[in-house]
Amino acid sequence: MQSRTPAPRAPGRPRSAAADTAILAATRDALVELGWSKLTLGDVATRAGVAKTTLYRRWAGKNELVVDAVAELFDELELPDSGTLAADIEGVVLQFAAILARPEAQSGLMAVISESTRDDALRGRIRESIVERQKRLVLEGRSRAQSRGELPPVTDPVEAARTVDLILDMVAGAVVHRTLVSAQPADEAWVHGLTQVLLTGLAGDPPK
């Protein structure tokens, strides 16, 4: 991924949404080009073409900025409508693995996870900005599968919320471990196997 040269900006203060977009994109570029240790807020502001004060008003420090820059990548995830729950899961997991293969996602995510072991507030920001926002995929997939008759309706809201957490933990944990810890490809064969275990368990029969 090549670093982008910021386009010239019109005079005056940029709109908030435009500034945020430029800053987060510049952060990802800096992660690729410089790495976590050399990335600074001043460099990001220069790349984004914004004043340092514009950046500092939005983020308290590098940790929070990188979390939001990585979170924006995961917001690209979309649950495909492939006709079956298994195919839908495989489609979105392959997307997730592709995002984790990107250098900016790898360096950013691993760095903030490491930093969060000593920072409870940062851990909460990761959970809110990345984990909680992606629960939408599980909720959408479950609703779609229920409408197809592949899954029974859920009547207990507490149990339903617990199941959403569990599914997200299982899928995200497996893919992160496979790609970032074991450094192995999450290819179609691996994703198919993960999906079968998720849907049927270790001793279950695969869905017809």
ABEGO torsion letter per residue (X at the ends): XBBBBBBBBBBEBBBAAAAAAAAAAAAAAAAAAAEAAABBAAAAAAAAGBBAAAAAAABABAAAAAAAAAAAAAAABBBBBAGBAAAAAAAAAAAAAAAAABAAAAAAAAAAAAAAAABAAAAAAAAAAAAAAAAAAAAAAAAAAAAAGABBBBABAAAAAAAAAAAAAAAAAAAAAAAAAAGBBBBAAAAAAAAAAAAAEAABBBBX
